[in-house]
Amino acid sequence: MNLRLSSVFSVAGIFAVAFILCLFAARFAVSAIEENSRNAVRDTLDENGMVWTEVDADGLQVYLAGTAPSEATRFRALSIAGSVVESARIIDQMLVEDTAGIEPPRFSVEILRNDSGISLIGLIPASMDRDDLLFDVARRTGDQEITDLLETADYPEPETWQDALDYAVRSLDDLERAKISVDASRVEVTAMAESEQDKTTLETDLARRLPDGVRLALDISAPRPVVTPFTLRYTIEDGTGKFDVCAADTETARERILRAAGRNGLDYKAQCTLALGVPSPKWADAAELAIDALGEIGNGSITFSDADVSLVAAYGTSESVFDAVVGRLETSLPDVFALHAVLPVPETENAQAPEFVATLSPEGLVQIRGRVENERARETVDSLAKARFASDAVYTTARVAENLPRDWTVRTLTALEALAYLSNGAVTVTPDAIDVAGQTGNKEAEATITGMLAQKLGDAERYTIDVSYQEALDPIASLPTPDECEAQIAQIQVERKITFAPSETTIDDIGAAIMDDIAEVVKSCGEIRMEIGGHTDSQGREVMNEQLSQARAQTILNELRSRQVLTASISAKGYGESKPIADNDSEEGREANRRIEFRVIRPEPIKEEQTTLEAMEEEVQNKAQGEDVGASPEEPEPEAESAAE
């Protein structure tokens, strides 16, 4: 019995030992599998740049943890791990980084326009209507081909993004060849204008339409004009000199010519146009010599028409001085230039010289009197005047006379051509000279008249030009400022008030007459951003008052449109009772609060970014001021003095 029990216990012990050995073997095998799986997955993820992942294993299961930069990156980590172990064994415990904390991309568009078409390049918000943008560009540019290279990103669009982009697209109306760079706070326009005057007009128009909160950078260049003939004319009278026209081929030439004039009577800041068409690279040499020669003579004129130079002295000039100066000038001028010098002979006493006079009034009326060669010449003069001015504005009383100079008709017709460049003035033709005097709104008129006279009459012709530029006559410079426009409209409503019947949104006959006057002011102001504000008193419900004021403001906007006023930059807004200007407790106060206001929308000032140099200077100044405060007034510390220095 005891022997049998002993055998049983021996067998049980053997089984127990075997079980323990199997258990240890199984645990060792599982541990080895875990370690191998964890290391293999970890190494593979590291090799693929997934160093942010955390890998753990529990038996046959592999756990992936960590924060992925994006959902796509998380999915890629799962795919890489699945290439090492079976996908069913992978437990995903990864998180994705919060995209709200990621800085949104910079939205920007570059619009390139030239003769071959239009290209749109950049990044726009996914919420934008892309087709609407392309339609608006096509509508403003006609049949030009549009190349769409825009990308999108699903982020909220910045506050002023749409305003800036709309402004850029609207600018295509005026820009046939340009590059327009747009972001949410800035529009940069690089373009080329046909002339300096077109450049000024373009810069003015673009600046007036700029939306709030958007900065504008303009780089508009105008090509140098081609001047034919290349002309310069300088006159000295009673010791005072002036340019009728001045053209130069380089900056250096312009400076030399102006310095020469300064030595010889010029006492104001003159303009000298940089232009193409110079007949010789030694233009500045010839101009300097000729102006200095005229200064020696005293009074008269020097005229360059390409390489032909004409020096005309004033009456009373000493013949010996004239001969000496002209002799030196003839031998000094560069080879290509030819000098023609004239010393006028004094007029015979009691001789009545014939003349031809044409005057242009500020109202546009032209009167022509004096002498013409024959009937055919009179008809030609009358026809030319009616072609240059309105037919019903020309009144001709010129009479036919004999013994007139041989080129009299040519000179009278040329004088009429010169008169057409003026807003008002007169031209006088005599046997010895042509005089042009008047006012103009074109800064280039004097130079144009001088070139035209030199080309058509020749270098030796004597003529005087006294044409003054008046800003009030300039169609661009005379535009009222936005502040002046606002004040003019306000003044109209001080004298008369636009009124509405209770709860009505239509204006009466008196209001219609007021709108006629306001429309004329708005037309004269050009395209400016303006708001029509509707206001009511406090009677009635607040919501109803706001709706009523909005409808009335919209009525005024519609009235402007019906009077052919461009209203693309004008908006209507109803404020209801929220902005009273008087007490609503009295009838007079309520009447004052019921009103229509025109307000110019002014861009808010944008703080310019401080440059690194400015920041360093400010830091030094602040440091100096701080040390000065702590230093003794009697003996400033050396450090403070050094910083201030």
Phi, psi and omega per residue, in radians:
M1 nan -0.869 3.128
N2 -1.116 -0.640 3.137
L3 -1.139 -0.684 -3.140
R4 -1.130 -0.752 3.132
L5 -1.101 -0.673 3.141
S6 -1.099 -0.665 3.129
S7 -1.165 -0.704 3.132
V8 -1.070 -0.803 -3.120
F9 -1.128 -0.601 3.119
S10 -1.122 -0.760 3.118
V11 -1.111 -0.734 -3.136
A12 -1.093 -0.679 3.130
G13 -1.132 -0.678 3.130
I14 -1.106 -0.763 3.120
F15 -1.101 -0.673 -3.132
A16 -1.118 -0.754 3.133
V17 -1.126 -0.697 3.133
A18 -1.125 -0.681 3.135
F19 -1.110 -0.769 -3.125
I20 -1.104 -0.730 3.125
L21 -1.108 -0.697 3.106
C22 -1.127 -0.690 -3.130
L23 -1.094 -0.800 3.123
F24 -1.102 -0.659 3.133
A25 -1.145 -0.712 3.128
A26 -1.137 -0.775 3.141
R27 -1.097 -0.675 3.124
F28 -1.119 -0.699 3.137
A29 -1.145 -0.766 3.122
V30 -1.093 -0.759 3.137
S31 -1.063 -0.676 3.130
A32 -1.173 -0.703 3.113
I33 -1.116 -0.782 3.119
E34 -1.009 -0.844 -3.086
E35 -1.105 -0.750 -3.136
N36 -1.129 -0.757 -3.136
S37 -1.125 -0.799 -3.121
R38 -1.074 -0.813 -3.100
N39 -1.166 -0.701 -3.119
A40 -1.135 -0.781 3.125
V41 -1.156 -0.762 -3.131
R42 -1.037 -0.821 -3.107
D43 -1.120 -0.712 -3.123
T44 -1.161 -0.711 3.100
L45 -1.116 -0.717 3.125
D46 -1.096 -0.714 3.136
E47 -1.086 -0.473 3.141
N48 -1.712 0.277 3.057
G49 1.398 0.189 -3.132
M50 -1.602 0.963 -3.054
V51 -1.283 -0.187 -3.132
W52 -1.416 -0.191 -3.084
T53 -1.394 2.613 3.035
E54 -2.023 2.262 -3.054
V55 -2.056 2.313 3.043
D56 -2.439 2.797 -3.137
A57 -2.372 2.540 3.071
D58 -2.440 1.746 -3.046
G59 1.198 -2.242 3.132
L60 -1.492 -0.179 -3.090
Q61 -1.547 2.430 3.122
V62 -2.019 2.219 -3.089
Y63 -1.826 2.253 3.048
L64 -1.892 2.215 3.131
A65 -2.309 3.106 -3.088
G66 1.999 3.034 -3.113
T67 -1.953 2.005 -3.132
A68 -1.394 2.503 3.110
P69 -1.105 -0.488 -3.130
S70 -2.720 2.916 3.134
E71 -1.108 -0.651 3.124
A72 -1.125 -0.679 3.122
T73 -1.172 -0.693 3.094
R74 -1.050 -0.791 -3.130
F75 -1.129 -0.633 3.129
R76 -1.167 -0.658 3.085
A77 -1.091 -0.709 3.086
L78 -1.089 -0.727 -3.130
S79 -1.130 -0.710 3.138
I80 -1.152 -0.777 3.109
A81 -1.100 -0.653 3.131
G82 -1.173 -0.317 3.076
S83 -1.401 -0.199 -3.126
V84 -1.763 -0.808 3.106
V85 -2.163 2.916 3.128
E86 -1.088 2.412 -3.100
S87 -1.048 -0.520 -3.125
A88 -1.176 -0.341 -3.118
R89 -1.531 -0.135 -3.048
I90 -1.592 2.224 3.071
I91 -1.871 2.053 -3.086
D92 -1.524 1.951 3.049
Q93 -2.081 0.356 -3.108
M94 -1.377 2.628 3.046
L95 -1.908 2.861 3.092
V96 -2.010 2.349 -3.108
E97 -1.048 2.425 -3.122
D98 -1.146 2.064 -3.110
T99 -1.264 -0.260 -3.136
A100 -1.141 -0.461 -3.123
G101 -1.522 -0.103 -3.128
I102 -1.426 2.334 -3.134
E103 -1.154 2.237 -3.115
P104 -1.160 2.743 3.129
P105 -1.225 2.820 3.109
R106 -1.517 1.955 3.106
F107 -1.342 2.334 3.114
S108 -2.758 2.649 3.108
V109 -2.370 2.402 3.037
E110 -2.024 2.121 3.140
I111 -1.833 2.046 3.131
L112 -1.917 2.176 -3.132
R113 -2.279 2.252 3.015
N114 -2.574 -2.948 -3.065
D115 -1.159 -0.403 -3.090
S116 -1.526 -0.190 3.104
G117 2.556 -2.873 -3.065
I118 -2.239 2.390 3.080
S119 -2.144 2.361 3.068
L120 -1.986 2.071 -3.078
I121 -2.237 2.360 3.056
G122 2.569 -2.902 -3.098
L123 -2.132 2.207 -3.130
I124 -2.174 2.750 3.099
P125 -1.124 2.518 3.130
A126 -1.147 -0.379 -3.122
S127 -1.312 -0.217 -3.124
M128 -1.261 2.629 3.034
D129 -1.479 1.692 -3.063
R130 -1.089 -0.740 -3.126
D131 -1.112 -0.645 3.126
D132 -1.148 -0.684 3.097
L133 -1.084 -0.824 -3.129
L134 -1.133 -0.641 3.108
F135 -1.131 -0.723 -3.136
D136 -1.142 -0.713 3.109
V137 -1.114 -0.760 -3.141
A138 -1.132 -0.662 -3.129
R139 -1.117 -0.568 -3.082
R140 -1.587 -0.209 -3.069
T141 -2.066 0.103 3.051
G142 1.287 -2.343 -3.019
D143 -1.599 0.198 -3.116
Q144 -1.161 2.489 -3.141
E145 -1.263 2.378 -3.110
I146 -1.945 2.206 3.068
T147 -1.818 2.057 -3.068
D148 -1.710 1.886 3.093
L149 -2.062 0.546 -3.076
L150 -1.467 2.471 2.996
E151 -1.919 2.811 -3.132
T152 -2.182 2.695 3.049
A153 -2.437 2.409 -3.055
D154 -1.521 1.271 3.070
Y155 -2.327 2.695 3.124
P156 -1.066 2.467 3.123
E157 -1.384 2.482 3.122
P158 -1.049 2.816 -2.989
E159 -1.048 -0.784 -3.052
T160 -1.742 0.219 -3.088
W161 -1.054 -0.865 -3.070
Q162 -1.142 -0.681 3.114
D163 -1.081 -0.767 -3.119
A164 -1.141 -0.735 -3.117
L165 -1.200 -0.717 3.098
D166 -1.060 -0.723 3.122
Y167 -1.079 -0.748 -3.127
A168 -1.119 -0.731 -3.127
V169 -1.182 -0.700 3.116
R170 -1.118 -0.541 -3.132
S171 -1.165 -0.317 3.107
L172 -1.088 -0.374 3.081
D173 -1.004 -0.567 -3.041
D174 -1.857 -0.115 -3.020
L175 -2.053 1.805 -3.137
E176 -1.455 -0.478 3.074
R177 -2.416 1.960 -3.041
A178 -2.875 2.853 2.928
K179 -2.128 2.133 -3.115
I180 -2.061 2.050 3.122
S181 -1.839 2.229 -3.015
V182 -2.189 2.293 2.795
D183 -2.332 -3.019 -2.964
A184 -1.138 -0.483 -3.043
S185 -2.075 0.034 -3.022
R186 -2.656 2.422 3.017
V187 -2.158 2.218 -3.138
E188 -2.057 2.184 -3.082
V189 -2.023 2.145 3.025
T190 -2.041 2.072 -3.048
A191 -2.655 3.008 3.102
M192 -2.216 2.273 3.109
A193 -1.714 2.825 -3.119
E194 -1.272 -0.514 -3.092
S195 -2.718 3.013 3.102
E196 -1.088 -0.676 3.129
Q197 -1.151 -0.726 3.078
D198 -1.113 -0.634 3.111
K199 -1.085 -0.807 3.126
T200 -1.085 -0.766 3.129
T201 -1.074 -0.774 -3.111
L202 -1.128 -0.780 3.129
E203 -1.092 -0.689 3.123
T204 -1.137 -0.816 -3.111
D205 -1.114 -0.757 -3.122
L206 -1.147 -0.681 -3.126
A207 -1.200 -0.605 -3.085
R208 -1.237 -0.429 -3.071
R209 -1.675 0.034 -3.016
L210 -1.123 2.265 3.134
P211 -1.289 2.890 3.089
D212 -1.124 2.529 3.033
G213 1.315 0.099 -3.120
V214 -2.097 2.244 3.096
R215 -1.582 2.673 -3.097
L216 -2.186 2.252 3.041
A217 -2.080 2.134 -3.082
L218 -1.973 2.312 3.016
D219 -2.319 1.369 -3.078
I220 -1.885 2.131 -3.123
S221 -1.959 2.618 3.084
A222 -2.059 2.267 -3.131
P223 -1.144 2.646 3.079
R224 -1.083 2.320 3.117
P225 -1.217 2.637 3.037
V226 -1.602 1.954 -3.091
V227 -1.686 2.088 3.130
T228 -2.385 2.019 -0.093
P229 -1.276 2.771 3.098
F230 -1.252 2.037 -2.857
T231 -2.154 2.512 2.972
L232 -2.553 2.340 3.098
R233 -2.458 2.191 -3.137
Y234 -2.258 2.310 -3.133
T235 -2.161 2.610 3.042
I236 -2.217 2.211 3.108
E237 -2.383 2.153 -3.096
D238 0.932 0.684 3.074
G239 1.442 -0.079 -3.117
T240 -1.881 2.228 -3.105
G241 -1.803 2.744 3.055
K242 -2.747 2.628 3.053
F243 -1.599 2.220 2.912
D244 -1.413 -0.605 3.064
V245 -2.756 2.551 3.137
C246 -2.546 2.200 3.083
A247 -2.255 2.476 3.119
A248 -2.433 2.715 -3.088
D249 -1.665 -0.336 3.140
T250 -2.487 2.883 3.071
E251 -1.066 -0.741 -3.137
T252 -1.098 -0.746 3.119
A253 -1.086 -0.728 3.130
R254 -1.067 -0.785 -3.137
E255 -1.082 -0.720 -3.135
R256 -1.138 -0.740 -3.134
I257 -1.125 -0.773 -3.130
L258 -1.174 -0.622 3.074
R259 -1.136 -0.703 3.108
A260 -1.091 -0.730 3.098
A261 -1.122 -0.661 3.100
G262 -1.083 -0.546 3.090
R263 -1.296 -0.264 -2.994
N264 -2.270 0.911 2.912
G265 1.744 -0.165 -3.128
L266 -1.291 2.145 -3.085
D267 -2.168 0.408 3.086
Y268 -2.476 2.919 -3.134
K269 -1.420 1.756 -3.069
A270 -1.533 2.785 3.080
Q271 -1.835 2.475 3.075
C272 -2.374 2.018 -2.998
T273 -1.342 2.272 2.992
L274 -1.378 2.145 -3.013
A275 -2.515 2.935 3.069
L276 -1.781 2.688 3.084
G277 1.962 0.205 -3.103
V278 -1.087 2.391 -3.085
P279 -1.367 -0.291 -3.079
S280 -2.726 2.495 3.059
P281 -1.165 -0.173 3.110
K282 -1.718 0.472 3.131
W283 -0.996 -0.796 -3.111
A284 -1.127 -0.662 3.097
D285 -1.038 -0.852 -3.111
A286 -1.131 -0.727 -3.113
A287 -1.124 -0.752 3.115
E288 -1.045 -0.851 -3.127
L289 -1.048 -0.754 -3.081
A290 -1.202 -0.722 3.140
I291 -1.163 -0.713 3.088
D292 -1.121 -0.646 3.107
A293 -1.127 -0.732 3.108
L294 -1.106 -0.634 3.096
G295 -1.102 -0.629 3.092
E296 -1.157 -0.706 -3.141
I297 -1.176 -0.662 3.085
G298 2.014 -1.261 -3.120
N299 -2.207 2.571 3.125
G300 2.536 -2.733 -3.113
S301 -2.521 2.624 3.023
I302 -2.187 2.247 -3.057
T303 -2.255 2.258 3.030
F304 -1.910 2.242 2.986
S305 -2.246 1.691 -2.925
D306 0.983 -2.149 -3.086
A307 -1.644 0.056 3.107
D308 -1.581 2.193 -3.086
V309 -2.047 2.267 3.133
S310 -2.147 2.146 3.068
L311 -1.962 2.061 -3.138
V312 -2.056 2.036 3.137
A313 -1.433 2.819 3.112
A314 -1.426 2.810 3.049
Y315 -1.029 2.443 3.103
G316 1.608 -0.006 3.131
T317 -1.196 2.385 3.120
S318 -1.090 2.284 -3.110
E319 -1.150 -0.629 -3.129
S320 -1.197 -0.732 3.093
V321 -1.110 -0.771 -3.124
F322 -1.030 -0.825 -3.115
D323 -1.105 -0.718 -3.107
A324 -1.153 -0.792 -3.103
V325 -1.174 -0.772 -3.122
V326 -1.131 -0.667 3.119
G327 -1.066 -0.789 3.128
R328 -1.138 -0.689 -3.100
L329 -1.175 -0.688 -3.132
E330 -1.069 -0.676 -3.102
T331 -1.437 -0.279 -3.071
S332 -1.687 -0.459 -3.091
L333 -1.089 2.499 3.054
P334 -0.970 2.726 -2.964
D335 -0.971 -0.664 -3.012
V336 -1.235 -0.342 -3.039
F337 -1.561 2.418 3.137
A338 -2.049 2.215 -3.065
L339 -1.743 2.349 2.995
H340 -2.164 2.018 -3.072
A341 -1.932 2.435 -3.087
V342 -2.266 2.227 2.992
L343 -1.965 1.812 -3.041
P344 -1.062 2.524 3.073
V345 -1.530 2.365 3.137
P346 -0.991 2.505 -3.118
E347 -1.229 2.562 3.102
T348 -1.266 2.351 3.140
E349 -1.089 2.578 3.086
N350 1.125 0.189 3.098
A351 -1.533 2.251 3.140
Q352 -1.712 1.850 -3.083
A353 -1.359 2.449 3.065
P354 -1.197 2.698 3.101
E355 -2.567 2.806 3.066
F356 -2.293 2.239 -3.055
V357 -2.261 2.319 3.020
A358 -2.269 2.262 -3.114
T359 -2.100 2.535 3.099
L360 -2.141 2.084 -3.110
S361 -1.479 2.826 3.087
P362 -1.027 -0.417 3.128
E363 -1.459 -0.045 3.110
G364 1.643 0.137 3.137
L365 -1.467 2.383 -3.108
V366 -2.042 2.217 3.071
Q367 -2.072 2.306 -3.101
I368 -2.143 2.190 3.121
R369 -2.459 3.055 3.130
G370 1.910 -2.580 -2.981
R371 -2.131 2.506 3.056
V372 -2.272 2.838 -3.017
E373 -1.242 -0.718 -3.080
N374 -2.802 3.131 -3.094
E375 -1.093 -0.699 3.139
R376 -1.110 -0.677 3.103
A377 -1.124 -0.668 3.113
R378 -1.119 -0.734 3.118
E379 -1.126 -0.665 3.129
T380 -1.150 -0.755 3.106
V381 -1.065 -0.785 -3.122
D382 -1.127 -0.714 -3.133
S383 -1.152 -0.739 3.137
L384 -1.126 -0.738 3.135
A385 -1.079 -0.719 3.141
K386 -1.229 -0.468 3.084
A387 -1.313 -0.617 -3.124
R388 -1.449 -0.481 -3.124
F389 -2.189 3.085 3.115
A390 -1.144 2.434 -3.057
S391 -1.040 -0.705 -3.089
D392 -1.426 0.025 -3.135
A393 -1.762 0.007 -3.054
V394 -1.812 2.266 3.115
Y395 -2.252 2.003 -3.041
T396 -1.949 2.204 3.080
T397 -2.228 0.334 -3.130
A398 -1.123 2.510 -3.117
R399 -2.012 2.695 3.140
V400 -1.375 2.340 3.136
A401 -2.419 2.768 -3.135
E402 -1.755 2.950 3.040
N403 1.049 0.604 3.059
L404 -1.491 2.744 3.115
P405 -0.964 2.669 -3.021
R406 -1.068 -0.619 -3.091
D407 -1.744 0.444 -3.035
W408 -1.077 -0.766 -3.095
T409 -1.128 -0.739 3.113
V410 -1.052 -0.710 -3.097
R411 -1.239 -0.652 3.112
T412 -1.189 -0.697 3.113
L413 -1.164 -0.675 3.094
T414 -1.122 -0.670 3.111
A415 -1.093 -0.707 3.090
L416 -1.111 -0.672 3.075
E417 -1.044 -0.727 3.133
A418 -1.146 -0.672 -3.129
L419 -1.087 -0.525 -3.098
A420 -1.171 -0.304 3.118
Y421 -1.470 -0.094 -3.087
L422 -1.745 2.727 2.984
S423 -1.469 -0.617 2.988
N424 -2.780 2.664 -3.120
G425 2.704 -2.775 -3.079
A426 -2.681 2.665 3.010
V427 -2.188 2.428 -3.128
T428 -2.235 2.243 3.131
V429 -1.974 2.203 3.029
T430 -2.220 2.971 -3.136
P431 -1.038 -0.440 -3.046
D432 -1.795 -0.319 -2.998
A433 -2.792 2.921 2.968
I434 -2.200 2.248 3.131
D435 -1.983 2.259 3.104
V436 -2.120 2.179 -3.129
A437 -2.500 2.524 3.095
G438 2.773 -2.880 -3.103
Q439 -2.177 2.684 -3.109
T440 -2.644 2.738 3.036
G441 -1.794 0.208 3.139
N442 -1.956 2.034 -3.095
K443 -1.113 -0.426 -3.087
E444 -1.624 0.052 -3.026
A445 -1.085 -0.778 -3.085
E446 -1.084 -0.769 3.130
A447 -1.138 -0.684 -3.133
T448 -1.145 -0.755 3.130
I449 -1.101 -0.742 -3.137
T450 -1.071 -0.813 3.132
G451 -1.094 -0.700 -3.130
M452 -1.154 -0.755 3.130
L453 -1.126 -0.730 -3.133
A454 -1.129 -0.651 -3.104
Q455 -1.258 -0.707 -3.019
K456 -1.549 -0.460 -3.043
L457 -1.857 -0.277 -3.132
G458 1.702 2.917 -3.017
D459 -1.295 -0.536 -3.015
A460 -1.441 -0.103 -3.093
E461 -1.209 2.394 3.075
R462 -1.599 2.241 3.054
Y463 -2.668 2.615 3.094
T464 -2.103 2.470 -3.121
I465 -2.215 2.078 3.111
D466 -2.207 1.342 -3.079
V467 -1.982 2.183 -3.124
S468 -1.938 2.407 3.099
Y469 -1.449 2.253 3.106
Q470 -2.052 2.064 -3.102
E471 -1.040 -0.570 -3.120
A472 -1.131 -0.393 3.131
L473 -1.598 -0.139 -3.134
D474 -1.389 2.089 -3.090
P475 -1.093 -0.363 3.122
I476 -1.647 -0.937 -3.066
A477 -1.167 -0.431 -3.100
S478 -1.452 -0.041 3.091
L479 -1.058 2.337 3.093
P480 -1.145 2.631 3.081
T481 -1.270 2.818 3.086
P482 -0.967 -0.667 3.122
D483 -1.120 -0.701 3.123
E484 -1.160 -0.660 3.098
C485 -1.077 -0.806 -3.137
E486 -1.065 -0.727 -3.130
A487 -1.170 -0.682 3.139
Q488 -1.131 -0.719 3.117
I489 -1.170 -0.706 3.118
A490 -1.098 -0.657 -3.136
Q491 -1.143 -0.659 3.084
I492 -1.039 -0.700 -3.094
Q493 -1.424 -0.228 2.999
V494 -1.238 -0.717 -3.118
E495 -1.344 -0.642 3.124
R496 -2.415 2.645 -3.051
K497 -2.173 2.372 3.044
I498 -1.329 2.126 -3.097
T499 -2.127 2.736 3.091
F500 -2.228 2.566 3.004
A501 -1.155 2.694 -3.129
P502 -0.894 2.246 3.099
S503 1.114 0.203 -3.123
E504 -1.798 2.796 -3.123
T505 -2.171 0.208 3.107
T506 -1.894 2.629 -3.138
I507 -1.713 2.731 3.136
D508 -1.606 -2.997 -3.108
D509 -1.108 -0.638 3.114
I510 -1.124 -0.765 3.098
G511 -1.084 -0.627 3.129
A512 -1.120 -0.694 3.106
A513 -1.144 -0.673 3.092
I514 -1.119 -0.724 3.139
M515 -1.118 -0.562 3.071
D516 -1.027 -0.793 -3.118
D517 -1.200 -0.723 3.140
I518 -1.125 -0.692 3.141
A519 -1.071 -0.692 3.125
E520 -1.115 -0.671 3.112
V521 -1.150 -0.801 -3.110
V522 -1.099 -0.679 3.096
K523 -1.074 -0.698 -3.107
S524 -1.256 -0.294 -3.083
C525 -1.475 -0.215 -3.050
G526 1.325 -2.840 -3.070
E527 -1.576 1.795 3.073
I528 -2.190 2.675 -3.141
R529 -1.417 2.161 -3.046
M530 -2.509 2.605 3.103
E531 -2.081 2.333 3.006
I532 -1.689 2.000 -3.100
G533 -1.803 2.251 3.064
G534 -1.753 2.370 -3.088
H535 -2.354 2.557 3.110
T536 -2.221 3.050 2.985
D537 -1.474 -3.014 -3.038
S538 -1.629 0.047 3.131
Q539 -1.300 2.449 -3.112
G540 1.590 3.084 -3.121
R541 -1.299 2.555 -3.060
E542 -1.075 -0.752 -3.127
V543 -1.114 -0.744 3.135
M544 -1.126 -0.672 3.125
N545 -1.137 -0.681 3.119
E546 -1.141 -0.740 3.119
Q547 -1.135 -0.704 3.141
L548 -1.141 -0.752 -3.135
S549 -1.153 -0.609 3.097
Q550 -1.135 -0.748 -3.140
A551 -1.133 -0.680 3.132
R552 -1.198 -0.709 3.091
A553 -1.096 -0.683 3.112
Q554 -1.156 -0.607 3.081
T555 -1.052 -0.769 3.142
I556 -1.116 -0.701 3.100
L557 -1.091 -0.721 3.117
N558 -1.154 -0.605 3.109
E559 -1.119 -0.680 3.081
L560 -1.115 -0.743 3.139
R561 -1.084 -0.670 -3.138
S562 -1.175 -0.290 3.115
R563 -1.774 0.403 3.049
Q564 1.106 0.592 3.064
V565 -1.631 2.330 3.070
L566 -1.267 2.071 -3.015
T567 -2.025 0.321 -3.105
A568 -1.083 -0.515 -3.110
S569 -1.793 0.229 -3.140
I570 -1.989 2.322 3.138
S571 -2.110 2.815 3.121
A572 -2.098 2.336 -3.126
K573 -2.483 2.331 3.090
G574 -1.717 2.201 -3.133
Y575 -1.809 -0.115 -3.133
G576 1.048 -2.301 -3.093
E577 -1.735 0.175 -2.969
S578 -1.302 -0.299 -3.080
K579 -2.276 1.198 3.129
P580 -1.248 2.616 3.057
I581 -1.969 -0.006 3.138
A582 -2.604 3.019 -3.118
D583 -1.326 2.251 3.134
N584 -1.405 0.032 -3.125
D585 -1.434 -0.210 -3.137
S586 -2.100 2.739 3.134
E587 -1.139 -0.648 3.116
E588 -1.119 -0.709 3.125
G589 -1.162 -0.736 3.127
R590 -1.129 -0.644 3.108
E591 -1.118 -0.687 3.114
A592 -1.161 -0.619 -3.104
N593 -1.282 -0.426 3.086
R594 -1.439 1.764 -2.956
R595 -2.718 2.850 2.996
I596 -2.055 2.226 -3.128
E597 -2.082 2.403 3.006
F598 -1.808 2.120 -3.080
R599 -2.233 2.234 3.067
V600 -1.268 2.304 3.101
I601 -1.505 1.940 -3.061
R602 -1.731 2.369 3.099
P603 -1.084 2.428 3.073
E604 -1.279 2.446 3.129
P605 -1.116 2.350 -3.125
I606 -1.875 2.205 -3.124
K607 -1.201 2.193 3.130
E608 -1.266 2.516 3.115
E609 -1.209 2.408 -3.113
Q610 -1.374 2.317 3.119
T611 -1.337 2.865 3.138
T612 -1.077 -0.723 3.135
L613 -1.106 -0.754 3.120
E614 -1.096 -0.684 3.131
A615 -1.127 -0.701 3.129
M616 -1.145 -0.744 3.128
E617 -1.097 -0.729 3.136
E618 -1.123 -0.685 3.132
E619 -1.107 -0.736 3.121
V620 -1.117 -0.747 3.138
Q621 -1.108 -0.762 3.136
N622 -1.098 -0.714 3.124
K623 -1.108 -0.732 3.137
A624 -1.111 -0.751 3.138
Q625 -1.118 -0.695 -3.139
G626 -1.147 -0.700 3.132
E627 -1.256 -0.562 3.089
D628 -1.097 -0.673 -3.124
V629 -1.113 -0.682 -3.100
G630 -1.435 -0.230 -3.077
A631 -1.474 2.813 3.094
S632 -1.286 2.365 -3.135
P633 -1.068 -0.561 -3.085
E634 -1.337 -0.700 -3.076
E635 -2.249 1.534 3.124
P636 -1.023 2.471 3.115
E637 -1.162 2.503 3.133
P638 -1.006 -0.632 -3.121
E639 -1.090 -0.716 -3.138
A640 -1.140 -0.708 3.110
E641 -1.114 -0.704 -3.139
S642 -1.117 -0.733 3.132
A643 -1.141 -0.724 3.125
A644 -1.111 -0.667 3.100
E645 -1.064 nan nan
